[in-house]
Amino acid sequence: MLIYLVLGSFDKWVPVVPNSTLSGPAPRLQTLRLSHIPLPAVQKLLLSASDLVHLDLCKTPRPGYISPVVMVTYLSAMTRLEFLQLEFLSPPSHSDRTSGRPRPPTRSILPALISLRFKGVSEYLEDLVARIDVPPLSNFEITFFNQLTFDMSQISQFICRSEKLRGLKSGRYCLFQEFHRCQICPANRNIRLLNARIENLMQ
């Protein structure tokens, strides 16, 4: 009967969450919000939560990394998912980076997703969006850790495949000391790139 679950840690140390803690099925879970929680501890829960509407994985620590391939496996079963946030606490190690991994011949469709927010490295998001189609997406917010170089070709193609975002005709691209953030959303059938606020993590 569980439909709402929030679990987080405010400690600077990554909490140890036994895999057995959240290993039970939750087929009626609609909202799941995790902050600073290693994702492997909730993999069994994610596999069973096919009724999710809101999934917020915030400040995921490096030991809790889940690859884009595995993440898409979870998401493809969540046909009611409308809001998704993936936010990593720090960049993954070099061995975890997925750039260059072969793309699948077909992509998973997320039929209800209208909002996608991401914070991490570009390689992760590139690999993720190359494996999904989200026709109803109307809000797309990206925050990248500062990188010397990165590729956005798959992200551009993803935007073009999204019915409500592919009308984007202009935009603004900015680099900042620690990270940069932009939001793409439709307004009156036009697409606006809103770079409203860039936060400096050093402050």
C-alpha angles and dihedrals in degrees: 000000000000110000104160129041131171120178126170148149128219094189118109089230120079108251120236107237113184113229089236093061096077100018098114124099119262106185093164097047109129103171126038121174121177125178123189091348122136107244098221087071091065102038094108090047092052092050091057099039097090092146096061118138099171123035118178118176102178129184093354107192123232095253088057096058119147118189121242089245092058092041091056089051089059095042095049090065093050099084093164096050111130104163126041129176123179114182126169123203094219139354115287121249117272091255091058095055114110105199112140096025111143114262119235119252090238133033129226115245120224099199100186105034112122102160129044123178123180136180120180141066123333094239091064095049092044091055092044099050092043087066101047141059119204110183098176096046109136103162123049119173122180130188117180127191108238110275131177092228136002140167123235100176095113091046090054091050090047091055090050091052092052108089096214096043104040092084090075107134103167140020147163127241122198136177122210136181100264108009143330133225135201134174126208118198137150122249122179090346091303125105120234126192106217115195090173103156135009114195122209110220090202092067 
